[in-house]
């Protein structure tokens, strides 16, 4: 009976699925644009020596690999978003939707530029953080902020305008910093970050379609769908060049871009009812878990928080003997499990769902601890292979 009710509520009466299908050119154009631009960026990177060189510590690939993959993804995202704006036609909400879309694109350009600068010149962490904060400010300027009254009012908590503004700024900055750096940390194996982002974004697309058919938001619904389709097309156009053995890396330019776009989506889900915001966060569960494990592991082992190491979950899988392709596939499955939990729990009451989410992360943490993923050995945290 529960599952029957869930299925009955998937498609709402406000808009038909056909309204969503009208945006299909966004997916096609973003994929084609990313595919072509990534191929071109690979050629340019090789010609001008913009490559990632192995160091036998963290960067364990055998030969220099072209960078600039993030620029290819950004190109696909941009052309896809422009097509999405065209698909909106002369809708009455075109102005506000256009403002949000252009704001997200502008923030994405800033995030990509900061990452590209780091790829080429190796920026200090604080400079990267400042650049990411600048990208977050763009979201604030175009009005993409969480609706905190939907959280405070049911709890009977006062929320004066000044406090609401301060909290909104802090939350937007936190989400942008968290998501950009989480995906940056996850970008350690061929095809890993792009593939996991694709899984996450497909789940968010399902959430967006569900909300759109129920008429959740006149402005937010089309913006979420367009951004999701752009992201899926962009990363899928990049993946053929990035799957093992990779011919090009996205670099920090790509991982920060993707992190910023996913952060924007999560904030868009915070437009009204909190349960959609919570669902989008759990969908992003694998990058959150990997980042939390990295930070806790470094703290417990008295290592610098912002120095790269080979102690990430996926690194330890490989160092324990799991082949690279299988490791990436396992991470895809894990990302899919978190995404599925978020999708299912989005259909139940907020407080019940929140309890399930806490339980999911507690269980995840216990598994990580029991399996020894909080340990560090050797130089830069690399674990010795067991034979």
Secondary structure, 3 states (H helix, E strand, C coil): CHHHHHHHCCCCCCCCHHHHHCCHHHHHHHHHHHHHHHHHHHHHHHHHCCEECCCCCCCCCCCCEECCHHHHHHHHHHHHHHHHHHHCCCCCCHHHHHHHHHHHHHHHHHHHHHHHHHHHHCCCHHHHHHHHHHHHHHHHHCCCCCCCHHHHHHHCCCCCHHHHHHHHHHHHHHHHHHHHHHHHHHCCCCCHHHHHHHHHHHHHHHHHHHHHHCCCCCCHHHHHHHHHHHHHHHHHHHHHHHCCCCCECCHHHHHHHHHHHHHHHHHHHHHCCHHHHHHHHHHCHHHHHHHHHHHHHHHHCCCCCCCCCCCCHHHHHHHCCCCHHHHHHHHHHHHHHHHHHHHHHCCCCHHHHHHHHHHHHHHHHHHHHHCCCCCCCCHHHCCCCCC
